[in-house]
Amino acid sequence: MSKFNRTKTRTAVSSPVTTEATPSTVTYEGAPGYVRDAKSELFILAVSNMVGETTFYEKARDRDNRYATLVHTVALADPAWTRDFLSWLRGEANMRSASLVGAAEAVKARLEAAANDEVTSRSIVNAVLQRADEPGELLAYWTSTYGRRIPKPVKRGVADAVVRLYNERSLLKYDTDSKGFRFGDVIELAHPSPGADKPWQGPLFQYALERRHNREVVTVAELETVQANMRLREAATSDPSVLLDADALRRAGMTWEDVLSLAGSTLDKARLWSAVIPAMGYMALLRNLRNFDEAGVSDELAATVAAKLADPDEVAKSRQLPFRFYSAYRTAPSLRWGHALDKALSFATANIPAFVGRTLVLVDTSASMTSGAISKRSTVTPAQAAALFGVCLAARGNTVDLVGFADGTFQHSVGRGASVLREVDAFVKRTGEVGHGTQIAASLRASYQGHERVVVISDMQTFQDYHGDVASAVPAHVPIYGFNLGGYRAAAMPTGLGTRHEIGGMSDATFRMIPLLEAGRDAAWPWQ
């Protein structure tokens, strides 16, 4: 075997996110910026786009307009790619709002260009609607943006989804007064025909219309769960203790919000949660851990909750974004949840690879990553999400040097198999050590010591470095994988061919491209 006469140059491989070879713009902090093609820019933006949210460098309206413009461009150029992308975005990537908006904008673009293929547009709408409240969400977006006239492809795509998604339990859970579009409104607009294999759906649709318009309810004879719900609600007005019967709550399709509202302050909270918990969904459990502790639920019941949280099948079905587990850990720091949340997080980040050889992981802790939460509904910052991915890489890899950076750098040691959640906490506490700027190239030069690959987790809006750019900060044969959490227009390095690549997002979904590139194979889009 040759020991010395070997090339260090890797075979050039391609990845789908591509940029121009020569910079034609700048990052928000003034470094040379590389413009991506339309599909690549749309992809990088969509996987980090919460819709309607202002980010550090971009106002919500500007960001949303850029997203819509990109969807229009790509939907006209390649409708099949657009459909597959948006379906993946809603499914594996679990970006709900971005996929719904993307579907609406794709249909709008094709209608305006007189390029509408109704079958394609209808399938785009149907593909992104995966939860029973989403037909109403999509219609609410359309009417607020384009008015009350709903085009046929939208109506028919919504109708297809309604037949798939509407049942008694989904109606009882999602058809509430707080919604602008109730189930009855959706049915009146989309005119779905009940499924041939769902004889109960005709009465269900009629019941949804009756309750929406406050008419006398006459069509519940075939709706056993609805009947049980009505009876239990009526009984609870005179005897709230009926809400302590877990089987009765399950038969009635009662949500935990309904039960707590009906019970008021009349029942012991520990006993009430004990009745509610067996029927609660995964997300509801995750969000209420602190409430369980404050109510004093028993250790035995807490153990059943923890077991469900740590069940790999339940994690997969829940499709929670990884930062949700960190948020739950911070909200409910009780020791009885920590191990379960750590295990759940490991399953939720299954696509993050365990690298062989030495790896340098740089996590951006600059002001743009620490100054605000990912969304209005979250308390987790982009820096905390970046630290989560970075610690996961460090905990799994063969030899990983985890480095935080801004104007300077700090190294953070993570033992193999360490608690990711605790290490994220420890890492985040150090984010003020190295200033507030984003100096990617300088941080790479300061930290690189012969590693076999580099992963940079950042919004990639770096300052200009007069000693060299990001791409040249490490030897050309060493792969750099930029994991982009910002989705801004300008890339910090040329990507797509060779050893410089970009992925991104709020989930682990796009990490699946890295093992292909590591194996010297071209990587396609993650749904292909």
Helices and strands as residue ranges (DSSP letters): E 13-14, E 25-26, E 32-35, H 38-46, H 60-77, H 79-90, H 96-112, H 118-128, H 134-146, H 152-165, H 168-174, H 183-190, H 201-212, H 224-238, G 240-244, H 246-251, H 256-263, H 269-276, G 277-279, H 282-287, H 289-295, H 299-309, H 312-318, H 322-331, H 335-348, E 358-364, H 367-370, H 382-396, E 399-405, E 409-412, H 420-428, G 431-434, H 440-447, E 453-458, E 480-484, E 490-491, E 497-498, E 500-504, G 509-512, H 513-518
